[in-house]
Structure formats: structure tokens, C-alpha cells
Amino acid sequence: MGYFSNGTQGMVYEEDWCLECVHHDGDDGDGCPVWALHMAHNYKECNRPDSFLHVLIPRKGPCDNDRCRMFHRAAAVGDLLADMSAIRPEKDHE
């Protein structure tokens, strides 16, 4: 499971992954349920091999966490508009 040994390590992970994810609601939203579970259960679940948290944010090494399994990069508004042409191509009017 993702393990954050201190607040700085957690903040770096959040900045690297969570801030670019569609599940991160910012200050006004409910927030990400995966992040909330990790913050609530991190210390008591980290040494349990059968913990549900191992699936959500897997360990990449002894001192690093891998990408969250629920990560989905949020698109900027400009990206969404650019992608609309691929979904609905403009027809040539003759």
C-alpha cells in the first residue's frame, strides 16, 4: 500500500499525482475517497498483507509509492475542446 512516513512525503505524492486527477476535487469538493482512506488508515494498515489499501496505491519500492489505481488525468478545457473534433469531426459544406 502507499505508505507516507511523514506529511512532506504525502504532500509530494499528492502534488505529483492527485492534483492532476479527475478525482481530486480541490478545496470545495468532497475530495478523493482513495486519498481519504489512506489518510485515515495508513498507519494501522501498512503492515497487514491483506489490507485493501495495497490495491489502491501500490508500493513501488521501499521508499516510493506507485501511481494510484484510480488515477485518471484531468483534461484542461482546451484539451476537451480539441478532443471534440476527434469525436465529432466537422463536415465539409459544399
ChimeraX attribute file (.defattr): number of C-alpha atoms within 10 A of each C-alpha:
attribute: neighborCount
match mode: 1-to-1
recipient: residues
	/A:1	23
	/A:2	25
	/A:3	23
	/A:4	20
	/A:5	11
	/A:6	8
	/A:7	9
	/A:8	10
	/A:9	15
	/A:10	18
	/A:11	13
	/A:12	12
	/A:13	19
	/A:14	15
	/A:15	11
	/A:16	12
	/A:17	17
	/A:18	25
	/A:19	15
	/A:20	16
	/A:21	18
	/A:22	14
	/A:23	20
	/A:24	22
	/A:25	13
	/A:26	11
	/A:27	7
	/A:28	6
	/A:29	9
	/A:30	11
	/A:31	14
	/A:32	16
	/A:33	12
	/A:34	18
	/A:35	19
	/A:36	12
	/A:37	13
	/A:38	21
	/A:39	13
	/A:40	11
	/A:41	12
	/A:42	18
	/A:43	12
	/A:44	9
	/A:45	17
	/A:46	17
	/A:47	12
	/A:48	11
	/A:49	10
	/A:50	10
	/A:51	14
	/A:52	12
	/A:53	20
	/A:54	18
	/A:55	14
	/A:56	20
	/A:57	21
	/A:58	17
	/A:59	17
	/A:60	12
	/A:61	9
	/A:62	7
	/A:63	11
	/A:64	14
	/A:65	18
	/A:66	15
	/A:67	17
	/A:68	20
	/A:69	11
	/A:70	16
	/A:71	17
	/A:72	14
	/A:73	14
	/A:74	15
	/A:75	13
	/A:76	10
	/A:77	9
	/A:78	8
	/A:79	10
	/A:80	11
	/A:81	11
	/A:82	11
	/A:83	13
	/A:84	11
	/A:85	10
	/A:86	9
	/A:87	8
	/A:88	8
	/A:89	9
	/A:90	9
	/A:91	6
	/A:92	5
	/A:93	4
	/A:94	3
